[in-house]
Amino acid sequence: MPRHAIVIGAGLAGCSAAERLAARGWTIDLIDAARAPGQGASGNRAGVLRPLPSVDDNRLARLTRAAFAYARQHCAQLSAAGLPLRWGQTGVLHLARDERHAETQRRVIERQQPAADELRFVDREEAARLAGWPVAIGGWWFPRGGWVDPASLCRANLARCAAVVRAHYGCQVAHIERRGEIWHACNRSGQALATAPVLILANASAARRFAPASHLPLRAARGQVSHLPAIQGSAPEIVVCRLGYVTPAIDGVRCAGATFAVDDDESALRAADHAENLAKLDAILPGYGRQIDPASLGGRVGFRPLSPDRLPMIGALADAAAIAPDRPRRPLAELPRLPGLYLINGFGARGIVWSALAGELLACLITGAPLPLPDDLVGAVDPARFLLRKRFERRPGKPPTLVAP
């Protein structure tokens, strides 16, 4: 099979998949409706890079821990190569929501015994010193965490493999079809924008517009980030989180947010959402935004693709039409797949953490290379998991809603 793939979507998911396949000698046709990479949900000024521990070390925690380590290594390699990545290894302070949550955070440290330079619990006084501002409670301190400019990560990934990527920007894919052994990505006129034996859907919730992916329970969540004027070197000089986040000053702007509204398609900034972000900021750093008028703020709106179980979708797309609804439940490995059709999607608000490892996993699945994750985590992110019997029910006119198996 020719080592050639089409990737639809030039955000974090698509650019990561393109870079990882290109590193293996593949040629990529990258298609996006925008005029440049990283213009959708990946277009915010900065996002948070940190794992998400849990007391029971569940699948989400294990996946984010592995992805965080891989992302840091990947970002360091891009920077060392002189590629245009913008990121700051400032550390991330994740304050507890309340005393009960603080106790849970302490139990994670006691049970898992992470290295101090990876994660430790800090009391309120130390948290305030780290933040450079009085805080209400202590929390987790991730010394190796930080912030990343996601669009710059997209550009850096593509710059690393520029010789083998053909970019088709400003192009809308209306439908996809397989003729013989070849996938065709076609525009509204039926003209093929690109053809290849492998096609990867990395276009967020828009993937459901294509018939083979219409069964996926992908939703879009509107997130508005507020941009606060900031002087370089002013507090906080780290990322601080607590039911929201605030970044250090980046080019004279501090990012605070973000709102989260599922199936809300309003693309314009809303003063009410700025007010919500300022309320979150006050919970993080009490009194910090007291004098800020929400109506005076700039910001950005992005639409993040979500899956119902909060895990990404990475792997071969199942052939939903070939699965009888009354057939007994089958193992994931036995579900029929659509040849050459793959998905990398559903990152939600964790695209920065997940994208690099997701791209590597997808490239390994496509090429048959050893997988970078254990089998249970590979199965946990398999898009076909939503076709297992009794895992979802359909409602007319609505995306599938998961129910208990």
C-alpha positions as CSV (number, residue, x, y, z in Angstrom):
1,M,0.0,0.0,0.0
2,P,1.4,3.5,-0.9
3,R,2.3,5.4,2.2
4,H,-0.1,8.3,1.5
5,A,-2.9,9.7,3.7
6,I,-5.5,12.4,3.6
7,V,-6.0,14.3,6.9
8,I,-9.1,16.4,7.1
9,G,-8.6,19.0,9.8
10,A,-5.5,21.1,10.5
11,G,-6.0,21.6,14.3
12,L,-4.0,19.9,17.0
13,A,-5.4,16.5,16.1
14,G,-4.8,16.6,12.4
15,C,-1.3,18.3,12.6
16,S,-0.2,15.8,15.2
17,A,-1.3,12.8,13.0
18,A,0.3,14.3,9.9
19,E,3.6,14.9,11.7
20,R,3.8,11.4,13.2
21,L,3.0,9.7,9.8
22,A,5.4,12.0,8.0
23,A,8.1,11.0,10.4
24,R,7.6,7.4,9.1
25,G,8.0,8.5,5.5
26,W,4.4,9.1,4.6
27,T,3.1,11.8,2.2
28,I,0.1,13.8,3.6
29,D,-2.6,15.8,2.0
30,L,-3.9,18.1,4.7
31,I,-7.2,19.7,4.1
32,D,-8.9,22.5,6.2
33,A,-11.6,25.0,5.5
34,A,-9.7,27.7,7.3
35,R,-6.8,29.7,5.7
36,A,-4.2,28.4,8.1
37,P,-3.6,25.7,10.6
38,G,-4.9,25.9,14.2
39,Q,-7.8,28.3,13.5
40,G,-10.6,26.4,15.2
41,A,-10.6,25.1,18.8
42,S,-6.8,25.0,18.5
43,G,-6.6,28.8,17.9
44,N,-6.6,30.0,21.5
45,R,-3.5,32.0,22.7
46,A,-2.6,29.5,25.4
47,G,-3.9,26.3,27.0
48,V,-2.8,24.3,30.0
49,L,-0.3,21.5,29.9
50,R,-0.8,19.2,33.0
51,P,-2.0,15.7,33.8
52,L,-5.2,14.9,35.7
53,P,-4.5,12.5,38.6
54,S,-7.2,10.5,40.5
55,V,-7.3,8.5,43.7
56,D,-8.1,5.3,41.9
57,D,-5.7,6.0,39.0
58,N,-8.5,5.4,36.5
59,R,-8.2,5.3,32.7
60,L,-8.5,9.1,32.3
61,A,-5.7,9.7,34.9
62,R,-3.4,7.0,33.3
63,L,-4.0,8.4,29.8
64,T,-3.4,12.0,30.7
65,R,-0.2,11.0,32.7
66,A,1.2,9.2,29.7
67,A,0.1,11.9,27.3
68,F,1.6,14.7,29.5
69,A,5.0,13.0,29.6
70,Y,4.9,12.4,25.8
71,A,3.7,16.0,25.1
72,R,6.6,17.5,27.2
73,Q,9.1,15.4,25.4
74,H,7.6,16.3,22.0
75,C,7.5,20.0,22.8
76,A,11.1,19.9,23.9
77,Q,12.2,18.2,20.7
78,L,10.4,20.8,18.6
79,S,12.0,23.6,20.5
80,A,15.4,22.0,20.3
81,A,15.0,21.8,16.5
82,G,14.3,25.6,16.3
83,L,10.7,25.1,15.2
84,P,8.1,27.9,15.9
85,L,6.6,26.5,19.1
86,R,5.6,28.9,21.8
87,W,5.3,27.4,25.3
88,G,6.3,28.1,28.9
89,Q,7.4,25.5,31.4
90,T,6.2,27.7,34.3
91,G,4.6,25.0,36.4
92,V,0.9,24.6,37.1
93,L,-0.8,25.2,40.4
94,H,-4.1,23.3,40.6
95,L,-5.9,24.6,43.7
96,A,-8.5,22.4,45.5
97,R,-12.1,23.3,45.1
98,D,-12.7,23.0,48.9
99,E,-11.4,21.2,51.9
100,R,-12.9,17.9,50.9
101,H,-11.2,18.1,47.5
102,A,-7.9,19.1,49.2
103,E,-8.1,15.9,51.2
104,T,-8.6,13.9,48.0
105,Q,-5.6,15.6,46.5
106,R,-3.5,14.7,49.6
107,R,-4.6,11.0,49.3
108,V,-3.5,10.9,45.7
109,I,0.0,12.0,46.8
110,E,0.0,9.5,49.7
111,R,-1.1,6.5,47.6
112,Q,0.9,7.2,44.4
113,Q,4.1,8.7,45.9
114,P,5.0,10.7,42.8
115,A,8.4,12.3,42.5
116,A,8.5,15.8,44.1
117,D,9.5,17.3,40.8
118,E,6.4,15.8,39.1
119,L,3.7,16.5,41.6
120,R,3.3,17.5,45.3
121,F,0.7,19.0,47.5
122,V,1.3,22.5,48.8
123,D,-0.5,24.3,51.6
124,R,-2.2,27.6,51.2
125,E,0.8,29.6,52.2
126,E,3.1,27.9,49.7
127,A,0.4,28.1,47.1
128,A,0.2,31.9,47.6
129,R,4.0,32.2,47.3
130,L,3.9,30.3,44.0
131,A,1.0,32.3,42.6
132,G,2.4,35.6,43.9
133,W,-1.1,36.4,45.2
134,P,-3.2,35.4,48.2
135,V,-5.3,32.2,47.7
136,A,-8.0,30.6,49.6
137,I,-6.7,27.0,49.8
138,G,-3.7,24.8,48.8
139,G,-3.6,22.3,46.1
140,W,-1.5,20.3,43.6
141,W,1.8,21.7,42.3
142,F,3.0,20.4,38.9
143,P,6.5,21.8,38.6
144,R,6.9,20.4,35.0
145,G,3.5,21.7,33.8
146,G,3.0,25.0,31.9
147,W,1.2,26.6,29.0
148,V,1.3,26.0,25.2
149,D,0.2,28.2,22.3
150,P,-1.8,25.5,20.4
151,A,-1.7,27.2,17.0
152,S,2.1,27.4,17.3
153,L,2.2,23.7,18.1
154,C,0.2,23.0,14.9
155,R,2.6,25.2,12.9
156,A,5.7,23.6,14.5
157,N,4.4,20.1,13.7
158,L,3.8,21.0,10.1
159,A,7.2,22.8,9.8
160,R,8.9,19.6,11.0
161,C,7.4,17.7,8.1
162,A,6.9,20.4,5.5
163,A,8.6,18.5,2.7
164,V,6.0,15.8,2.6
165,V,2.8,17.7,3.5
166,R,0.6,19.2,0.8
167,A,-1.7,21.7,2.5
168,H,-5.1,22.5,1.0
169,Y,-6.4,25.5,3.0
170,G,-9.6,27.2,2.4
171,C,-11.1,24.0,1.1
172,Q,-14.4,22.5,2.4
173,V,-14.8,18.7,2.1
174,A,-18.5,18.0,1.3
175,H,-18.3,14.2,1.3
176,I,-15.9,11.3,1.4
177,E,-16.2,8.0,-0.5
178,R,-14.1,4.9,-1.2
179,R,-13.7,3.8,-4.7
180,G,-11.9,0.5,-4.9
181,E,-8.9,0.8,-2.6
182,I,-8.8,4.6,-2.6
183,W,-10.5,7.2,-0.5
184,H,-11.7,10.4,-2.2
185,A,-12.2,13.7,-0.3
186,C,-14.6,15.7,-2.5
187,N,-15.9,19.3,-2.6
188,R,-19.5,20.3,-3.2
189,S,-19.0,19.9,-6.9
190,G,-18.0,16.3,-6.5
191,Q,-14.4,17.1,-7.5
192,A,-11.7,15.2,-5.5
193,L,-9.6,17.5,-3.5
194,A,-7.3,14.6,-2.7
195,T,-7.2,10.8,-3.0
196,A,-5.3,8.3,-0.9
197,P,-5.6,4.8,0.5
198,V,-5.9,6.1,4.0
199,L,-8.2,8.9,5.2
200,I,-8.1,10.4,8.7
201,L,-11.0,12.5,10.2
202,A,-9.5,15.1,12.5
203,N,-12.2,17.8,11.9
204,A,-13.8,17.9,15.4
205,S,-17.6,17.5,15.6
206,A,-17.9,18.2,11.8
207,A,-16.7,14.6,11.3
208,R,-20.3,13.5,11.9
209,R,-21.4,15.2,8.7
210,F,-19.8,12.3,6.8
211,A,-22.0,9.2,6.6
212,P,-19.4,6.7,7.9
213,A,-18.9,8.8,11.1
214,S,-22.6,9.9,11.6
215,H,-23.1,7.4,14.4
216,L,-20.4,8.9,16.6
217,P,-21.6,10.7,19.8
218,L,-19.5,13.8,19.1
219,R,-20.8,17.0,20.6
220,A,-19.4,20.6,20.3
221,A,-18.8,22.7,23.5
222,R,-18.5,26.4,23.1
223,G,-15.7,27.8,25.2
224,Q,-15.0,31.6,25.6
225,V,-11.6,32.7,26.9
226,S,-11.2,36.2,28.2
227,H,-8.0,38.2,27.5
228,L,-6.9,40.5,30.3
229,P,-4.3,43.2,29.8
230,A,-1.2,42.2,31.6
231,I,2.3,43.5,32.3
232,Q,5.1,41.0,31.6
233,G,6.5,39.7,34.9
234,S,3.3,40.5,36.9
235,A,1.7,37.9,39.1
236,P,0.9,35.2,38.5
237,E,3.9,34.0,36.5
238,I,2.6,30.4,36.6
239,V,-0.6,28.8,35.4
240,V,-3.2,28.7,38.2
241,C,-6.3,26.5,38.0
242,R,-9.5,26.2,40.2
243,L,-12.7,25.5,38.3
244,G,-11.0,27.6,35.6
245,Y,-7.6,28.8,34.8
246,V,-5.4,31.9,34.4
247,T,-2.1,32.0,32.5
248,P,1.0,34.2,32.9
249,A,1.2,37.3,30.7
250,I,1.9,36.3,27.1
251,D,2.6,39.2,24.7
252,G,0.8,41.6,27.1
253,V,-2.3,39.5,27.5
254,R,-3.3,37.0,30.3
255,C,-5.8,34.3,29.3
256,A,-8.6,33.5,31.8
257,G,-11.5,31.1,31.4
258,A,-13.0,29.2,30.0
259,T,-16.8,28.9,29.7
260,F,-18.2,25.5,28.7
261,A,-21.6,25.3,26.9
262,V,-22.6,22.2,25.0
263,D,-24.4,22.7,21.7
264,D,-24.2,26.5,21.9
265,D,-23.2,27.7,18.4
266,E,-22.9,31.5,19.2
267,S,-19.5,32.5,17.8
268,A,-19.5,36.1,19.0
269,L,-18.0,37.2,22.3
270,R,-20.5,37.7,25.1
271,A,-20.1,40.1,28.1
272,A,-22.0,37.6,30.3
273,D,-19.3,35.0,29.5
274,H,-16.6,37.4,30.3
275,A,-18.3,38.0,33.7
276,E,-18.4,34.3,34.3
277,N,-14.7,34.0,33.6
278,L,-14.0,36.9,36.0
279,A,-16.0,35.1,38.6
280,K,-13.8,32.0,38.1
281,L,-10.8,34.2,38.3
282,D,-11.9,35.6,41.6
283,A,-12.3,32.0,42.9
284,I,-8.7,31.3,41.8
285,L,-7.1,34.6,42.9
286,P,-9.5,36.4,45.2
287,G,-9.9,40.1,44.3
288,Y,-7.7,39.8,41.2
289,G,-10.3,40.9,38.7
290,R,-12.4,43.2,40.9
291,Q,-11.7,46.4,38.9
292,I,-12.1,44.8,35.5
293,D,-15.2,45.7,33.4
294,P,-16.4,42.6,31.5
295,A,-17.5,44.8,28.6
296,S,-14.0,46.0,28.1
297,L,-12.4,42.6,27.5
298,G,-11.3,40.9,24.4
299,G,-11.2,37.2,24.0
300,R,-11.8,34.3,21.8
301,V,-14.5,31.7,21.2
302,G,-13.7,28.1,20.3
303,F,-15.8,24.9,19.8
304,R,-14.2,21.8,21.3
305,P,-15.2,18.3,20.2
306,L,-16.4,16.1,23.1
307,S,-17.1,12.5,23.7
308,P,-19.6,11.4,26.4
309,D,-17.0,9.5,28.4
310,R,-14.4,12.4,28.3
311,L,-11.9,10.2,26.5
312,P,-10.6,10.9,23.0
313,M,-11.5,8.8,19.9
314,I,-8.4,7.4,18.2
315,G,-8.3,4.5,15.8
316,A,-10.0,2.8,12.9
317,L,-13.6,3.7,12.3
318,A,-16.1,0.9,12.7
319,D,-18.6,-0.1,9.9
320,A,-21.8,0.8,11.8
321,A,-24.0,-0.4,8.9
322,A,-22.5,-3.9,9.1
323,I,-23.4,-4.4,12.8
324,A,-26.8,-5.8,13.5
325,P,-28.4,-4.0,16.5
326,D,-29.7,-7.3,18.0
327,R,-26.5,-9.2,17.7
328,P,-24.9,-10.2,21.1
329,R,-22.2,-8.0,22.4
330,R,-18.8,-8.5,20.6
331,P,-15.3,-7.7,21.6
332,L,-13.9,-4.5,20.1
333,A,-11.3,-6.5,18.1
334,E,-14.1,-8.3,16.3
335,L,-16.1,-5.3,15.2
336,P,-15.9,-4.7,11.4
337,R,-13.9,-1.7,10.3
338,L,-14.0,0.5,7.3
339,P,-10.7,-0.1,5.4
340,G,-8.3,2.8,5.5
341,L,-10.7,5.1,7.5
342,Y,-9.4,6.5,10.8
343,L,-10.5,9.0,13.4
344,I,-8.5,11.2,15.8
345,N,-11.0,13.4,17.6
346,G,-13.0,14.2,20.8
347,F,-10.1,15.9,22.7
348,G,-12.5,18.3,24.5
349,A,-10.5,20.8,26.6
350,R,-7.4,18.5,26.7
351,G,-6.1,18.8,23.1
352,I,-2.7,20.2,24.2
353,V,-2.2,17.2,26.6
354,W,-3.5,14.5,24.3
355,S,-2.6,15.5,20.8
356,A,1.1,14.4,20.5
357,L,0.5,10.9,22.0
358,A,-2.8,10.6,20.1
359,G,-0.9,11.3,16.8
360,E,1.7,8.7,17.7
361,L,-0.9,6.1,18.7
362,L,-2.8,6.6,15.4
363,A,0.4,6.4,13.3
364,C,1.3,3.1,15.1
365,L,-2.2,1.7,14.5
366,I,-2.1,2.6,10.8
367,T,1.4,1.2,10.2
368,G,1.3,-1.8,12.5
369,A,4.1,-0.5,14.7
370,P,4.3,-1.3,18.5
371,L,1.7,0.7,20.4
372,P,2.7,3.4,22.9
373,L,-0.1,2.5,25.3
374,P,-1.2,-0.7,27.0
375,D,-4.1,-2.6,25.4
376,D,-6.7,-1.5,27.9
377,L,-6.1,2.2,27.2
378,V,-6.0,1.6,23.4
379,G,-9.4,0.0,23.7
380,A,-10.6,2.8,25.9
381,V,-10.0,5.4,23.1
382,D,-11.2,3.1,20.3
383,P,-14.0,5.0,18.4
384,A,-15.8,1.6,18.0
385,R,-16.5,1.5,21.7
386,F,-19.7,3.4,21.1
387,L,-21.1,0.7,18.9
388,L,-20.9,-2.0,21.5
389,R,-24.4,-3.3,22.2
390,K,-26.4,-1.3,24.7
391,R,-23.7,1.3,25.0
392,F,-25.8,4.0,23.4
393,E,-29.4,4.7,22.4
394,R,-30.6,6.9,19.6
395,R,-33.1,9.7,20.0
396,P,-34.6,11.1,16.8
397,G,-32.9,14.3,15.8
398,K,-30.3,14.1,18.5
399,P,-26.8,12.7,18.8
400,P,-26.6,9.4,20.6
401,T,-26.7,9.5,24.4
402,L,-24.7,6.9,26.3
403,V,-26.4,4.7,28.8
404,A,-24.9,2.1,31.2
405,P,-23.8,-1.1,29.5
